Amino acid sequence: MDVFTLKQQITEAAELSALAIAKQMFPAFDDVKYDEAVKIAGSERWLKYHIKKGNILPIRRGPAKNSPIYYSRLDIAATKKAEAEIATLNKK
């Protein structure tokens, strides 16, 4: 492993830690609607795939059928990081 790769992994881990702390301190910051979740994920197809697989769980606010559904920024970022780690492990 070279210095650049190690630096990149440390930076990504720090970003996930910052999101986890933000979720604890400001829970409303972590929740985003579908449109913003797609922007964070980078692809609607990728997001739908991971929602279907159960890696990213939707959070319904309220008991009504038309209540808004939110997604966690932390879940999206952690899933992207895990997917990238698996890809690098499989490449070696």
Summary of the structure (lengths in Angstrom):
residues: 92
radius of gyration: 14.9
end to end distance: 10.8
largest distance: 51.9
contacts: 217
relative contact order: 0.14
helix: 70%
strand: 9%
